[in-house]
Amino acid sequence: MKLDHVVYFSSKDPDEIINEQKSEGKHAVIGGRHEKWGTHNALMYVKNAYVEWLSVEKLEIARNVDHPLTRLLLHDVNESDGWGTICLSVSDIEQFNEDIKNKGFATSGVLDAERRTESGVLRKWKMLFVDQPVNDELPYPFFIEWEEPEVIRFAQLREDGTLIEENEGLEIRECIFEVEDPLRDTGEWAVLLSQKVGDSNDISLENVRLRFIQHEGGKDRLKDVVIG
């Protein structure tokens, strides 16, 4: 299990996001459209994962679709743009679904997903969510299994210019969550992910550190992503 990507909820169009990133010397690209969910995105790949800026393209579709990430996007972006959640990759999502259900977690079941790229290519994957209400409490991570093996997928990303050499020198090193009760949330995530809790309310995965710190009011959310 490792970090696949981090999600930033945005009210801006992907083209605007790309121009902003370019002005800061960063390389981001159009991801594409989630036609069934009414959303679209911009992406910035680094060596170990990627950043997704997710925004609503067709509000009527987004409001009427029963999709956990879209519901969370609509809830959060109504207040402000900001980091939303993270996605972790697993090697056998069907088995992982059974494993966490056996731990007592209710799930969405494994969902088929797809995105139409700007060039018209259809990329497919499977995803899984832990059932929980959409509110100001910390959302659990969601999970993904890509249709193509990672080595092939990243080779294609290099070939089409999505992942450039400069970005391969960068990694997402840490995801920092601000929550009301760091000890509680770290413990719950450790059970969900079958991981050990570190000495500082943190969980170390294969390619990233998840750290939980206390806030003084406000939503429990991913608050910072350390890239370097």
Secondary structure by P-SEA (a helix, b strand, c coil): ccccbbbbbbcccaaaaaaaaaaacbbbbbbcccccccccccccccccccccccccccaaaaaccccaaaaaaaaaccccccccbbbbbbccaaaaaaaaaaaccccccccccccccccbbbbbbcccccccccccccccbbbbbbcccaaaaaaaaaaacccccccccccccbbbbbcccaaaaaaaaaaaaccccccccccccccbbbbbbbbccccccccccccc
